[in-house]
Amino acid sequence: METNNHKLERVAEIKLSYRTKVRPSERVPVTSSRDAYNLLMRHWDQKLIEFLEQFKVILLTRSNKALGLFEVSTGSSTGTIADPKLIFAAAIKANAAGIILAHNHPSGSLIASITDIDITKRLKEGGKLLEIQVLDHLILSKEGYYSFADEGSL
């Protein structure tokens, strides 16, 4: 019996931390879908954008300045995973007030799929619960982007 109690006392300690080398005054403002697209394209691997689908998230302060960019997943030529647990874990860890979702379509199509629409709705609802605003979802290609917010689809 004593051995079982001893095992129950052994638990992992969990710590949340966020470290940055970027001073608040140096954070990039993201006030439009164009700002978000430009930031994402500067950090997107251009060798992969027409080859593999990737899902990334811009983490933002309350004043819409970029805290960081989180790569959620890299998938295949036809899809990738947008795991809500990973997305919101990163947002919580960075103490983000808002997020902008983004993924590319290797085909170059800027039309939102049913899956794109569904995950956007699900993440927006999850964000409400956590008080993390989903500000936009961009679908990217080398030639442009589709913004859910700009199109009234958010």
PESULNOR-V379297 format. One line per field, one symbol per residue. ss: DSSP state (2 for helix, 1 for strand, 0 for the rest). burial: # if it has 16 or more other ideal C-beta (glycine too) atoms within 10 Angstrom, else .. A space follows every 50 residues. Layout:
ss=???
burial=???
This chain:
ss=02222222000000000000000222001000222222222220000000 00011111110000111111111100000000022222222220000111 11110000000002222222222222222200111111111001111000 0000
burial=..........................##.#..#.###.###..#....#. .##########..#######.##.....##.#...###.##..#.##### ######.....#...#..##..##.##....##########...#####. ....
